[in-house]
Amino acid sequence: MEPGREPTGTVVFASVGVTSFGFDVFSVAVPQTPESVSAAGLAERRHTDGVSVNFNAQFADDVGEEVAFVSERTGSAGLFLCRPESERAVPLPVVEGSLFHDRPAVRGGRLYFVSSHEKPAAWFRSWAAVYATELGSEETVRVTPQGVADMSPAVSTSGELLAVASYGERPWAFDFHELETEVAVFRAADPAHRVVVAARGGWPTWHGEGTVFFHRVADDGWWSVFRVDISPETLEPSGAETRVTPPGVHCFTPAAAGRGCRWIAVATRRKGLAKRHIELFDLETEQFTAVTSLLNPELHHYNPFFSPSGGRLGYHRFRGAGVQGDSMIPYLQPVRSPVSSIRMLRVHGSFPSFSPDAKHFALNGDFFKSPGVTILRADGSKRWVLAKQPNLFYTSWSPTESGVVFTSIGPIFETPKATVRVARIEFDPSELTDDRGDVDVAVKELTRPEAGNDAFPAVSPCGRWVVFRSGRSGHKNLYIVDAARGEETIRRVTDGEWIDTMPSWSPDGELIAFSSNRHEPANAAVFSIYLVRPDGTGLRRVHVAGPAGSAEADKERINHVCFSPDGQWLLFTANLGGVMAEPISGPNQFQPYGDLYVCRLDGSGVLRLTCNAYENGTPTWGPALGVDSLSLGAPAADDSLGQFDEPLWLTCNV
């Protein structure tokens, strides 16, 4: 990148749910018989230290004492090791500069894991690949062949065989409920020679050296565990795959132990139960035995794993209230940035916007949960409730009036004619003091209730105008109103039978950036960036994924676009990098392919800012903050760890 042309400033954004997870890794001793299982006999042990979010673990020793796991404690998904004699986790040697690591497994002095630090040759391909690090020399090699995307690796007990969920050389199919991956196996000594043992499946696990279990959605609609036996010599399947778990209960993310173990472990969702739990499934009797529902019936439990000896069963869950470790949700979290000149902060909320002096943010609360509008000090140390009114979405702080924030009132994602109004919230900024929790406000609606779905207001740099999306014509297009008097002055900016939405002004007021599907109006799943002058002239599309007319250009799903402080760059969320992990393995993510990117105004110079298994969105881009460190403010009563949703598409109404 040309010196002096790099993007700079502070990016503040939201990630769905992650600030509330509060995960730690736990285990219990595996019972000898189903009859011996009881809550009193299951002594749960916590392995991780309560710092940040800790998940997707594997035992790093035979007896189940040491645990390798993923943690967000350094601002991105890194790999760590916890030992019984250590109070704190120690980092494992991984790829410098990678923003995403997953599914660590230690076998024979090698650490296997997923990383996403190598960009594929084309967009719309997952960046996930499997790597191996020699723990002695700390030398890392890529195990996944170039051009192939792998995730969810499993290593056999001997360390000689690997299985992965793989897209092979295929591009991402825009799938994110059940991934369209295959299960491939190969020898650790010869990773280029791969054998596909299941055409559809994910999350493989080894049972001894000759059987692989995996999950997928069966033809009857239930997530189920399947098995395939393979030849130790050729690695080819020695017979047809068979279904292991019955219909009537969702079973996924299986774990198996050595050949002599009679159990596999699965995560389940059952009819009548709202929580995900870990159960044992007896391969001989084909009966389930409850485990975590006996211990913590009101908590979700995720992704079981066995010690190599089969003596301990691990999983991760919300660590619980009142236990040692992080117990409060930080309003702001530093996130590791791949661009040294950009500082990145994850906010507990959504749709943040900077105050004129960049000392505060306005934001909505938890997305989709009657968010309201709050004000947050830029170091995260204090939050004030500005408006508790439900159905307030989006914020845009006036750059010329320190006591004015614009928002919208109503169900913004419904039909064009739904009643949603653009509103102006006025308050006295001198009331933002440490001894106050609420701030007195006056709310003025700027658009008429009968007009239609008016949402996503953005105030101009001069503070006089507000551009917004409206469905008043029967289609969602852009309009501009007076920032103080509303529809006394209104003009239309765009016009057409498509969706134009989420507008943002350039810092000089000369351009408006927005998302639109006008290039393919019949498809509500594809959006691209467009630029237009405030008078409606000069409309042009910013091609990011490929030139005009290319197949790649018509696959873009780009939203939440805004300008850099100097007006030379665009920040947006996009689906360009596919998915990094299997969405069924974690809490709900509406769009787990959503990551943050920046590009120049002509679409060149694309840089990826986030790379993880979450939906990252609703960003804002402000100046470099004069804040050296972040503080942890006391959360409100409704902001407690452990409040998150299961995948909303996972139901038991099959």
C-alpha positions in Angstrom: 0.0 0.0 0.0 1.3 3.4 -0.9 2.7 5.3 2.2 0.3 7.9 3.5 -2.7 6.3 1.7 -3.5 3.7 4.4 -6.9 3.9 6.1 -6.8 5.4 9.6 -9.1 6.0 12.6 -11.3 4.0 14.9 -13.9 1.4 13.8 -16.6 0.6 16.3 -18.9 -2.3 15.5 -21.1 -5.1 16.9 -20.8 -8.9 16.9 -23.9 -10.9 17.5 -24.0 -12.4 21.0 -20.3 -12.9 21.7 -20.1 -10.3 24.4 -22.6 -12.3 26.4 -21.3 -15.8 26.0 -19.1 -16.1 29.1 -17.9 -19.6 28.1 -15.6 -21.8 30.1 -14.5 -25.4 29.5 -15.6 -28.1 31.9 -15.4 -31.9 32.1 -16.8 -34.8 34.1 -15.6 -38.4 34.6 -17.2 -40.8 32.1 -19.5 -43.2 34.0 -18.9 -46.9 33.8 -22.5 -47.8 33.1 -25.7 -45.9 32.4 -27.1 -46.9 35.7 -24.2 -45.2 37.5 -25.0 -41.7 36.1 -26.4 -39.3 38.7 -26.1 -35.6 39.4 -24.3 -36.5 42.7 -21.9 -38.7 40.9 -21.0 -36.2 38.2 -18.3 -34.0 39.7 -17.9 -31.2 37.2 -14.4 -29.7 36.9 -13.7 -26.3 35.3 -10.5 -26.3 33.3 -10.3 -22.7 32.0 -9.6 -19.6 34.0 -12.8 -17.5 33.5 -11.0 -14.9 31.4 -13.0 -13.8 28.3 -14.7 -16.4 26.2 -13.2 -20.0 26.1 -14.5 -22.8 23.9 -13.9 -25.6 21.4 -11.5 -27.5 23.5 -9.7 -30.8 23.3 -7.7 -32.7 26.0 -3.9 -32.3 25.4 -2.9 -35.3 27.5 -4.2 -38.9 27.9 -5.8 -38.6 31.3 -7.8 -35.4 30.8 -5.9 -32.9 32.9 -4.5 -30.5 30.2 -6.9 -28.7 27.8 -6.1 -26.9 24.6 -8.8 -24.4 23.7 -9.9 -21.3 21.8 -10.1 -18.0 23.6 -11.0 -14.4 22.7 -8.8 -12.9 25.4 -6.3 -11.2 23.1 -8.9 -9.6 20.9 -9.3 -12.4 18.4 -9.7 -16.2 18.4 -6.4 -17.5 19.7 -5.2 -20.9 21.0 -4.3 -21.5 24.6 -3.4 -24.3 27.0 -4.6 -24.8 30.6 -2.7 -27.1 33.0 -3.9 -28.0 36.5 -0.9 -26.4 38.2 -1.3 -23.1 36.3 -3.6 -20.3 37.4 -3.7 -18.7 34.0 -3.8 -20.1 30.5 -0.6 -20.0 28.4 -0.7 -19.2 24.6 0.1 -22.0 22.2 2.5 -21.3 19.2 0.3 -20.4 16.3 0.3 -18.3 13.1 1.4 -14.7 13.7 -1.1 -12.3 12.3 -4.0 -14.7 12.0 -7.3 -13.3 13.2 -9.0 -16.7 13.6 -7.9 -20.0 15.1 -10.2 -22.9 15.9 -10.5 -26.6 16.9 -7.0 -27.2 18.4 -5.8 -30.8 18.9 -2.5 -31.9 20.4 -1.1 -35.3 19.2 2.4 -36.7 19.2 4.1 -33.3 19.8 2.1 -31.6 17.1 -0.6 -29.0 17.4 -3.3 -29.2 14.7 -5.7 -26.3 14.2 -7.7 -24.2 11.8 -6.4 -20.8 10.8 -7.6 -18.2 8.2 -4.5 -16.1 7.5 -4.1 -17.1 3.9 -6.4 -15.4 1.4 -7.8 -17.7 -1.3 -7.3 -16.9 -4.9 -10.9 -15.7 -5.4 -13.8 -14.2 -3.3 -16.6 -16.3 -2.0 -14.3 -19.1 -0.8 -13.8 -19.9 2.9 -10.4 -18.9 4.3 -10.4 -21.8 6.7 -7.6 -24.3 6.4 -5.9 -26.8 8.7 -2.3 -26.3 9.9 0.1 -28.2 12.1 2.8 -26.7 14.4 5.7 -28.8 15.8 5.6 -27.9 19.5 9.3 -28.3 19.8 10.6 -26.2 16.9 7.3 -24.1 16.6 7.5 -24.6 12.8 4.1 -24.4 11.2 3.0 -26.1 7.9 -0.2 -26.0 6.0 -1.9 -29.4 6.0 -4.8 -28.4 3.8 -3.8 -28.4 0.1 -3.8 -25.0 -1.6 -7.1 -24.1 -3.1 -9.0 -26.3 -0.6 -11.1 -25.1 2.4 -11.1 -27.3 5.5 -12.7 -26.9 8.9 -13.6 -29.0 12.0 -10.5 -31.2 12.0 -10.3 -34.5 14.0 -7.1 -36.3 14.8 -7.1 -40.1 15.6 -5.8 -41.3 18.9 -2.5 -42.4 17.3 -2.0 -39.0 15.6 -1.5 -40.7 12.3 -5.0 -40.0 10.7 -7.0 -36.8 10.2 -10.5 -36.2 9.1 -12.0 -32.8 8.1 -15.2 -31.2 6.9 -14.2 -29.8 3.6 -15.5 -27.8 0.7 -12.7 -29.3 -1.4 -11.9 -27.0 -4.2 -15.5 -25.8 -4.5 -16.5 -22.2 -3.8 -18.7 -21.4 -0.8 -22.3 -22.3 -1.7 -23.8 -19.5 0.4 -25.0 -22.1 2.8 -24.9 -21.3 6.5 -27.4 -23.6 8.3 -26.1 -27.0 7.3 -22.9 -26.5 5.4 -22.5 -28.4 2.1 -19.2 -30.0 3.1 -17.9 -33.5 2.6 -15.9 -35.6 5.0 -12.4 -36.3 3.9 -9.7 -38.4 5.6 -5.9 -38.5 5.0 -2.7 -39.5 6.8 -0.8 -36.9 8.7 2.3 -37.9 6.8 0.6 -37.6 3.4 -2.1 -34.9 3.6 -2.2 -34.5 -0.2 -3.7 -38.0 -0.6 -7.2 -37.5 0.6 -10.2 -39.8 0.4 -13.8 -38.5 0.6 -15.6 -41.0 2.9 -18.9 -39.1 3.0 -20.3 -36.8 0.3 -22.3 -34.8 2.9 -21.3 -34.3 6.5 -19.4 -32.3 9.0 -17.7 -32.3 12.4 -16.0 -35.7 12.0 -14.6 -37.7 15.0 -12.4 -40.8 15.1 -13.5 -44.0 16.8 -10.2 -45.9 17.0 -8.3 -45.8 13.7 -11.0 -47.3 11.4 -14.3 -45.6 12.0 -15.4 -42.0 11.5 -18.6 -40.5 13.0 -20.0 -37.3 11.6 -23.2 -35.3 11.6 -25.6 -34.0 9.0 -29.3 -33.4 8.5 -31.0 -36.7 7.6 -33.6 -37.0 4.9 -36.3 -36.8 7.6 -35.1 -33.4 8.7 -33.4 -34.4 12.0 -29.7 -33.6 12.7 -28.2 -37.0 13.1 -24.9 -38.8 13.6 -23.7 -41.2 11.0 -20.7 -43.6 10.8 -18.5 -44.9 8.1 -15.9 -47.6 8.5 -12.7 -47.3 6.4 -9.9 -49.6 5.4 -6.7 -48.8 7.4 -4.6 -49.5 4.3 -6.4 -47.5 1.6 -8.6 -45.2 3.7 -11.5 -46.1 1.4 -14.9 -46.8 2.9 -15.3 -50.5 3.6 -19.0 -50.3 3.5 -21.9 -47.8 3.2 -22.4 -45.1 5.8 -25.0 -45.9 8.4 -27.2 -43.7 10.6 -26.4 -44.0 14.3 -28.8 -41.8 16.2 -32.6 -42.1 15.7 -35.1 -39.5 14.5 -37.1 -37.4 17.0 -34.1 -35.7 18.5 -31.4 -33.4 17.0 -27.9 -34.9 17.5 -24.8 -33.0 16.4 -21.1 -32.3 17.0 -20.4 -35.9 18.0 -17.3 -37.0 19.9 -15.8 -40.5 20.0 -13.0 -42.1 21.9 -10.8 -45.2 21.4 -12.1 -48.3 19.8 -12.9 -50.0 23.1 -15.2 -47.2 24.3 -18.9 -48.1 24.1 -20.0 -44.4 24.1 -20.1 -41.6 21.7 -21.1 -38.1 23.1 -23.4 -35.8 21.2 -25.0 -32.4 21.8 -28.8 -32.7 21.6 -31.9 -30.6 21.2 -35.1 -32.3 22.3 -38.7 -31.5 21.9 -40.0 -29.7 24.9 -36.5 -28.6 26.1 -35.2 -25.2 25.3 -31.5 -26.0 26.1 -28.8 -27.8 24.3 -27.3 -30.6 26.4 -24.6 -33.2 26.2 -25.7 -36.8 26.2 -23.9 -40.2 25.9 -25.1 -42.6 23.3 -24.5 -46.3 23.9 -23.3 -47.9 20.6 -24.3 -51.3 21.9 -27.8 -50.7 23.4 -28.5 -47.6 21.2 -29.8 -45.7 24.3 -29.1 -42.2 25.4 -27.8 -41.3 28.9 -28.3 -37.7 30.1 -25.2 -35.9 31.4 -25.3 -32.1 31.6 -29.1 -31.8 32.0 -28.5 -33.4 35.4 -26.0 -30.8 36.4 -27.1 -27.5 34.8 -30.6 -28.0 33.3 -31.0 -24.3 32.5 -27.7 -23.8 30.6 -26.7 -24.6 27.1 -23.7 -27.0 26.7 -21.7 -27.2 23.5 -19.3 -29.5 21.5 -18.3 -32.5 23.6 -14.9 -34.1 23.5 -13.3 -37.2 25.2 -9.8 -37.7 26.7 -7.8 -40.1 24.6 -8.3 -42.8 27.3 -12.0 -42.2 27.2 -12.1 -41.5 30.9 -13.2 -37.9 30.8 -15.9 -36.0 28.9 -15.4 -32.3 28.2 -17.6 -29.5 26.8 -18.0 -25.7 27.2 -20.9 -23.7 28.7 -21.6 -20.4 30.3 -19.5 -20.3 33.4 -22.4 -19.3 35.6 -23.2 -16.3 37.8 -21.1 -15.7 40.9 -18.2 -17.9 40.0 -14.5 -16.8 39.7 -13.7 -15.1 36.4 -15.1 -12.3 34.2 -18.6 -11.7 35.4 -19.6 -8.5 33.7 -20.2 -7.6 30.0 -17.8 -4.9 28.9 -19.4 -2.1 27.0 -16.4 -2.0 24.7 -13.8 -4.7 23.8 -10.6 -4.1 21.9 -10.4 -6.3 18.8 -7.2 -7.0 17.1 -6.9 -5.1 13.8 -5.0 -6.4 10.8 -4.3 -2.8 9.8 -2.0 -1.0 12.3 -3.5 2.4 11.5 -7.0 1.3 12.4 -8.1 0.8 16.0 -11.1 -1.6 16.3 -13.6 -1.8 19.2 -16.5 -4.2 19.6 -19.5 -2.5 21.3 -22.1 -4.3 23.4 -25.0 -3.1 21.4 -25.6 -2.1 17.8 -25.6 0.8 15.3 -23.1 3.0 17.1 -22.3 6.6 16.0 -19.7 9.1 17.2 -20.5 12.3 19.0 -19.1 15.5 17.4 -16.1 15.5 19.7 -15.7 11.7 19.5 -15.9 11.5 23.3 -19.1 9.5 23.3 -21.0 7.0 21.2 -24.7 6.7 20.7 -25.9 3.2 20.2 -28.9 0.8 20.4 -29.0 -1.9 22.9 -29.1 -5.6 22.2 -30.1 -6.1 18.6 -33.7 -7.3 18.0 -34.5 -7.0 21.7 -36.3 -3.6 22.0 -32.9 -1.9 21.9 -33.7 1.7 22.9 -30.9 4.4 22.6 -28.1 4.8 25.0 -25.0 7.0 25.3 -21.6 5.4 26.0 -18.4 7.2 27.1 -15.7 6.5 24.5 -13.5 4.7 27.1 -16.4 2.4 28.0 -16.5 3.5 31.6 -20.1 4.9 31.7 -23.4 4.5 30.0 -26.5 6.6 30.1 -30.0 5.6 28.9 -31.2 8.2 26.4 -34.6 6.7 25.4 -36.1 3.4 26.6 -38.9 3.4 24.0 -39.1 0.0 22.2 -38.5 -0.4 18.5 -35.8 2.3 18.3 -33.3 1.2 15.7 -30.2 3.0 14.3 -28.4 6.1 15.6 -26.9 9.0 13.8 -25.4 11.7 16.0 -25.6 15.2 14.6 -22.0 16.5 13.8 -23.2 20.1 14.6 -25.5 19.6 17.6 -24.0 17.8 20.5 -27.4 17.1 22.0 -29.2 15.6 19.0 -29.3 12.0 17.9 -31.4 10.7 15.0 -33.1 7.3 15.1 -36.1 5.5 13.7 -39.2 4.2 15.5 -41.0 1.0 14.5 -40.4 -2.4 12.8 -37.8 -1.4 10.3 -37.5 -4.8 8.7 -41.1 -5.2 7.8 -43.0 -4.2 4.5 -42.5 -0.9 2.8 -45.8 0.4 4.1 -45.2 -0.6 7.7 -45.4 2.4 10.1 -41.9 3.4 10.9 -40.9 7.1 11.5 -37.6 8.9 11.5 -37.2 10.7 14.8 -35.0 13.4 16.3 -33.9 12.9 20.0 -32.9 16.1 21.8 -31.1 16.1 25.1 -28.8 18.3 27.2 -25.2 16.9 26.9 -24.3 18.5 30.2 -26.4 15.9 31.9 -23.9 13.2 30.9 -22.4 13.0 34.3 -21.2 10.2 36.5 -24.1 10.6 39.0 -26.8 10.2 36.4 -28.1 7.0 34.8 -30.9 8.4 32.7 -31.0 11.6 30.6 -34.1 13.8 30.0 -35.0 13.9 26.3 -37.5 15.3 23.9 -38.5 13.1 20.9 -39.7 14.8 17.7 -40.9 12.7 14.8 -39.7 14.0 11.5 -41.7 11.8 9.1 -45.4 11.2 8.9 -46.8 7.9 10.5 -48.9 7.2 7.3 -45.9 7.7 5.0 -44.5 4.2 5.3 -41.4 2.5 6.5 -38.9 5.3 7.1 -35.7 4.1 8.6 -31.9 4.3 8.8 -31.5 8.1 9.1 -28.1 9.7 8.5 -27.5 13.3 9.2 -25.4 15.4 6.7 -22.0 16.9 7.8 -23.6 20.4 7.9 -26.3 19.1 10.2 -29.1 20.5 8.1 -30.3 17.4 6.3 -31.2 13.8 7.0 -31.2 11.1 4.3 -33.2 8.0 5.1 -34.8 5.0 3.5 -38.5 5.1 2.9 -41.2 2.7 1.6 -43.8 5.4 1.0 -43.9 4.7 -2.8 -44.4 1.0 -2.2 -40.6 0.4 -2.8 -37.7 1.3 -0.4 -35.8 4.3 -1.8 -33.9 7.2 -0.4 -35.3 10.6 0.6 -33.9 13.7 2.3 -35.8 15.8 4.9 -34.9 18.9 6.9 -33.1 17.8 10.1 -35.2 20.1 12.3 -38.5 20.6 10.5 -38.9 17.2 8.9 -41.2 16.8 6.0 -41.8 20.6 5.7 -38.9 20.1 3.2 -38.5 16.7 1.6 -37.0 15.5 -1.7 -36.5 12.2 -3.3 -33.0 11.0 -4.1 -33.5 7.6 -5.7 -36.5 6.0 -7.4 -37.1 2.4 -8.6 -38.7 -0.9 -7.9 -35.9 -2.2 -5.8 -34.4 -1.7 -2.3 -32.1 1.3 -1.6 -31.1 1.3 2.1 -28.6 2.2 4.9 -27.4 5.5 3.5 -24.3 7.4 4.8 -22.9 10.8 3.9 -19.3 11.5 2.9 -17.5 13.9 5.2 -17.6 16.7 2.6 -21.3 16.2 2.0 -20.8 15.6 -1.7 -21.8 11.9 -1.8 -24.2 9.5 -0.2 -23.2 5.8 -0.1 -25.9 3.2 0.3 -26.7 -0.5 -0.3 -29.0 -1.6 -3.1 -30.2 -4.6 -5.0 -31.1 -2.5 -8.0 -28.8 -4.5 -10.2 -30.9 -7.6 -9.4 -34.3 -6.3 -8.0 -35.9 -9.7 -7.8 -33.2 -11.0 -5.4 -33.5 -9.6 -1.9 -30.3 -11.5 -0.8 -27.8 -9.6 -3.0 -26.8 -6.0 -2.2 -23.9 -3.9 -3.5 -22.5 -0.4 -2.7 -23.7 2.6 -4.7 -22.7 6.2 -4.6 -25.0 9.1 -5.5 -24.9 12.9 -5.1 -27.5 14.4 -2.7 -29.5 15.8 -5.7 -29.8 12.3 -7.2 -27.3 12.7 -10.0 -24.0 10.8 -10.6 -25.3 7.4 -9.5 -22.6 4.7 -9.8 -22.0 1.2 -8.4 -18.8 0.4 -6.5 -17.7 -3.0 -7.8 -15.9 -4.8 -5.0 -16.0 -8.6 -5.7 -15.5 -8.3 -9.5 -15.9 -6.0 -12.5 -19.3 -5.2 -14.0 -20.9 -8.2 -15.6 -18.8 -10.8 -13.8 -20.4 -13.6 -11.9 -18.6 -12.5 -8.7 -20.2 -9.1 -8.9 -23.7 -10.5 -8.7 -23.0 -12.5 -5.6 -22.2 -9.6 -3.3 -24.2 -9.1 -0.1 -22.9 -5.8 1.2 -24.6 -3.7 3.8 -23.8 -1.1 6.6 -21.6 1.1 4.4 -20.0 4.2 5.7 -17.1 6.6 4.8 -13.7 6.9 6.5 -13.1 10.2 8.3 -11.0 11.5 5.4 -13.6 10.4 2.8 -11.2 8.2 0.9 -12.3 4.8 2.0 -15.6 2.8 2.5 -16.3 0.5 5.4 -18.9 -2.2 5.0 -20.0 -5.7 6.0 -19.9 -8.4 3.3 -20.1 -12.1 2.6 -16.9 -12.1 0.5 -15.1 -14.6 2.7 -17.7 -17.3 3.3 -18.0 -19.1 6.6 -15.1 -20.0 9.0 -16.7 -22.7 11.1 -19.9 -24.8 11.3 -22.7 -22.6 12.5 -24.5 -25.5 14.2 -21.6 -25.7 16.7 -22.4 -22.4 18.4 -25.1 -19.9 19.5 -27.2 -18.1 17.1 -25.6 -16.0 14.3 -28.1 -14.5 11.9 -25.5 -14.2 9.1 -22.3 -15.9 10.2 -20.6 -15.0 7.0 -20.8 -11.3 7.8 -17.3 -9.6 8.2 -16.0 -6.1 8.0 -14.0 -4.9 5.0 -12.7 -1.6 3.6 -12.1 -0.5 0.1 -11.4 2.8 -1.8 -14.2 4.6 -3.5 -13.6 2.9 -6.8 -13.7 -0.6 -5.1 -10.0 -1.2 -5.2 -7.7 -2.0 -2.3 -10.1 -4.3 -0.4 -8.9 -5.2 3.1 -10.5 -7.6 5.4 -10.8 -6.3 9.0 -12.6 -9.1 10.8 -12.4 -12.9 10.3 -14.3 -15.1 12.8 -17.4 -17.3 13.2 -19.7 -14.4 14.3 -21.9 -12.0 12.4 -20.0 -8.6 12.5 -21.9 -5.6 11.5 -23.4 -2.1 12.1 -20.0 -0.4 12.0 -19.1 3.3 12.3 -15.8 4.9 11.4 -14.5 7.8 13.4 -11.2 9.5 14.2 -8.4 8.1 16.2 -9.5 8.2 19.8 -7.5 9.8 22.5 -8.1 7.0 24.9 -5.2 4.9 26.1 -7.1 2.2 27.9 -10.7 1.0 28.2 -12.6 0.8 31.5 -15.2 -1.7 32.5 -18.4 0.0 33.6 -20.9 -1.6 35.8 -23.6 -3.1 33.5 -27.3 -2.5 33.7 -29.5 -5.1 35.4 -30.5 -6.6 32.1 -26.9 -6.9 30.8 -25.7 -10.2 32.3 -23.5 -12.9 30.9 -25.1 -16.1 29.6 -28.0 -14.4 27.8 -27.8 -15.6 24.2 -29.9 -17.6 21.7 -29.6 -21.0 20.1 -29.7 -20.9 16.2 -33.2 -19.6 15.5 -33.4 -22.0 12.5 -32.9 -25.1 14.7 -36.3 -26.2 15.7 -37.8 -29.5 16.9 -40.9 -29.1 14.7 -39.6 -31.5 12.0 
